[in-house]
Amino acid sequence: MEIRVLKTVGIVTALLAGVAITQAASAAGRHHVTSVTTISYAPNSYVIGNAYRGWTDDMQGAAQFSSGPGNPKGTYYRWGFLYGEGFDRCAWIDEGEVGERVAVEADRCGAPQEIDTGMFLATYTNGTHNALAGDGSPTHMNYAGSGCTDRFGYGNVAPWKVPAIPANSVGRVPNGKELLWRYVSRDGKWVMVRDPAPAAGGPNWYFVQRGCLGLENRK
């Protein structure tokens, strides 16, 4: 009888240990962003904002490597719940732009979002986007544009929201500056652009007011 009890205890202990291991493996690891980095809705896909130093990312699952026309060398991306000023959402960022794990948290996101262009356009845009794969189309900042009342760029506007809310200013964008536009936010008031010559330490993708740009080569 004693032997049976010991065996039973051993089995229960092993099962409990297995549960603990499984839970630990599936739990999200909390990390902090170490430098400004782009946020994507899916690996190697449209940029939807920027994460800044000190932001928190509860990462879950394994890193996923992806490359493409706009990122030929590729990046290891991580999926998780990312939050900071102007952003609270599940998304992907570069694994190399976060520090070591500081805590274990419960998963806050569902299955990792993969590329789904139809879903992206319906969720994050008003349907207007450029015709290129992986990059923006040339345009220029134009202070004389109809409705150009805000001459600043913003690292985030939460493009899925109506109205979008600008945050994380990158400063005044010079009149005439070349930019590469990608898509228009869902509320129709902001354009995601890539800056070929960004300010030191600033993001190279950010948002500018729709009225300040001409949008050629669009769909």
C-alpha positions in Angstrom: 0.0 0.0 0.0 2.8 2.4 0.9 4.5 1.8 -2.5 1.2 2.5 -4.3 0.8 5.8 -2.5 4.4 6.8 -3.3 3.8 6.0 -7.0 0.6 7.9 -7.0 2.2 10.9 -5.4 5.0 10.8 -7.9 2.6 10.7 -10.8 0.6 13.6 -9.5 3.8 15.6 -8.8 5.0 14.9 -12.4 1.7 15.9 -13.8 1.7 19.1 -11.8 5.2 19.9 -12.9 4.2 19.3 -16.5 1.3 21.7 -16.1 3.7 24.3 -14.6 6.1 23.9 -17.5 3.4 24.2 -20.1 2.0 27.3 -18.5 5.5 28.9 -18.3 6.2 28.0 -21.9 2.9 29.6 -23.1 3.1 32.7 -20.9 4.2 36.1 -22.4 7.5 37.5 -21.5 7.5 41.2 -20.5 10.2 43.2 -22.2 11.0 46.9 -22.6 11.8 48.6 -25.9 15.4 49.9 -26.0 15.2 52.3 -29.0 12.7 53.6 -31.5 11.5 50.9 -33.8 8.7 50.4 -36.3 5.5 48.5 -35.5 4.0 46.2 -38.1 0.5 44.6 -38.2 2.2 41.4 -39.6 5.8 40.3 -40.1 7.5 42.3 -42.9 4.4 44.2 -43.7 2.7 47.6 -43.5 4.0 49.8 -40.7 1.3 51.0 -38.3 3.3 53.1 -35.9 6.5 53.3 -33.8 7.5 52.0 -30.4 9.8 54.2 -28.3 12.4 53.5 -25.6 10.8 52.4 -22.4 7.6 51.1 -23.9 6.4 47.7 -22.8 5.9 44.6 -25.0 4.4 41.4 -23.5 5.8 39.1 -26.2 4.4 35.6 -26.7 5.4 32.7 -29.0 8.6 32.3 -30.9 10.4 34.8 -33.1 9.5 34.7 -36.8 12.0 35.6 -39.5 10.7 37.4 -42.6 12.1 39.4 -45.5 10.7 41.1 -48.6 11.0 44.0 -51.1 11.2 46.6 -48.4 13.4 44.6 -46.1 15.7 42.4 -48.2 18.0 41.4 -45.3 15.0 40.3 -43.2 14.2 40.7 -39.5 13.3 38.4 -36.6 9.9 39.7 -35.5 8.1 39.1 -32.2 4.3 39.2 -31.6 2.8 40.6 -28.5 0.8 43.2 -26.7 2.6 46.5 -27.1 1.8 49.6 -25.1 3.0 53.1 -24.7 1.9 56.7 -25.5 -0.5 56.6 -28.4 -0.4 52.8 -28.8 -2.1 49.9 -27.0 -2.5 46.9 -29.4 -1.2 43.5 -30.4 1.4 43.9 -33.1 4.9 42.8 -34.3 8.3 44.5 -33.7 11.9 43.7 -34.3 13.1 41.2 -31.7 16.5 43.0 -31.5 15.0 46.3 -30.3 13.9 45.0 -26.8 15.8 44.2 -23.7 15.9 41.0 -21.6 12.7 39.6 -20.1 11.8 41.3 -16.8 8.6 39.4 -15.9 6.2 36.7 -17.0 2.7 37.8 -17.9 -0.5 36.1 -19.1 -0.9 36.1 -22.9 -3.0 39.1 -24.0 -3.1 38.4 -27.7 -4.6 35.7 -29.8 -2.9 33.8 -32.6 -0.2 35.8 -34.3 -1.5 38.0 -37.2 -0.1 37.1 -40.5 -0.2 39.1 -43.8 -3.8 39.7 -44.8 -3.9 42.7 -47.1 -7.7 42.9 -47.3 -8.0 42.9 -43.5 -5.2 45.5 -43.3 -6.8 47.9 -45.8 -10.3 47.5 -44.1 -8.9 48.0 -40.6 -6.2 50.6 -40.9 -6.9 52.6 -44.0 -9.7 54.4 -45.8 -8.9 52.3 -48.8 -6.3 54.6 -50.3 -2.8 53.2 -50.6 0.1 53.4 -53.1 0.7 50.9 -55.9 4.2 49.8 -54.9 5.3 46.7 -53.0 7.2 47.3 -49.8 7.8 51.0 -50.0 6.2 54.4 -50.4 5.7 56.5 -53.6 7.4 59.9 -53.9 5.7 63.1 -52.8 6.7 66.3 -51.1 5.6 68.2 -48.0 3.5 71.2 -49.2 2.5 73.8 -46.7 0.2 75.4 -49.3 -1.8 72.2 -49.7 -5.5 72.4 -49.1 -6.1 71.6 -45.4 -2.5 71.6 -44.4 -2.9 73.0 -40.9 -0.5 70.8 -39.0 3.1 70.8 -40.3 4.5 68.3 -37.9 5.1 64.6 -38.3 3.9 62.0 -35.7 5.3 58.6 -34.8 1.8 57.4 -34.0 -1.8 58.3 -34.8 -3.5 54.9 -34.2 -4.6 54.7 -37.8 -7.4 52.2 -37.1 -9.2 54.8 -34.9 -11.8 57.3 -36.1 -10.8 59.9 -35.4 -7.1 59.1 -35.4 -5.1 60.7 -32.5 -1.6 62.1 -33.3 1.1 61.4 -30.7 4.9 61.2 -30.5 5.8 64.3 -32.5 8.9 64.0 -34.7 9.0 67.8 -35.2 8.2 70.1 -38.0 8.6 68.6 -41.5 10.3 71.1 -43.8 8.2 72.5 -46.7 9.3 70.8 -49.9 10.8 67.8 -48.1 10.7 64.6 -50.1 8.6 61.8 -48.5 7.4 58.4 -49.7 3.8 57.9 -48.9 2.2 54.5 -48.2 -1.4 54.7 -47.1 -4.1 57.0 -45.7 -5.5 56.3 -42.2 -9.0 55.0 -41.7 -10.4 58.5 -40.9 -8.8 59.9 -44.1 -6.8 62.6 -42.2 -3.3 61.2 -41.9 -0.8 59.6 -44.3 1.9 57.1 -43.4 5.2 58.1 -45.0 8.8 57.0 -45.1 11.4 59.7 -44.7 14.5 59.0 -46.8 16.5 61.3 -44.5 15.0 61.2 -41.0 16.3 63.2 -38.1 19.0 61.5 -36.0 17.4 59.1 -33.5 13.9 59.6 -35.0 11.7 57.1 -36.9 12.0 56.8 -40.6 8.3 56.0 -40.9 5.7 58.4 -39.5 2.4 60.2 -40.2 1.7 63.6 -41.7 -1.5 65.4 -42.3 -3.3 64.4 -45.5 -3.8 68.0 -46.6 0.0 68.5 -46.8 0.7 65.9 -49.5 -0.2 65.1 -53.0 -0.8 61.3 -53.5 0.3 60.1 -56.9 0.7 56.5 -57.9 -2.2 55.3 -55.8 -4.9 52.7 -55.8 
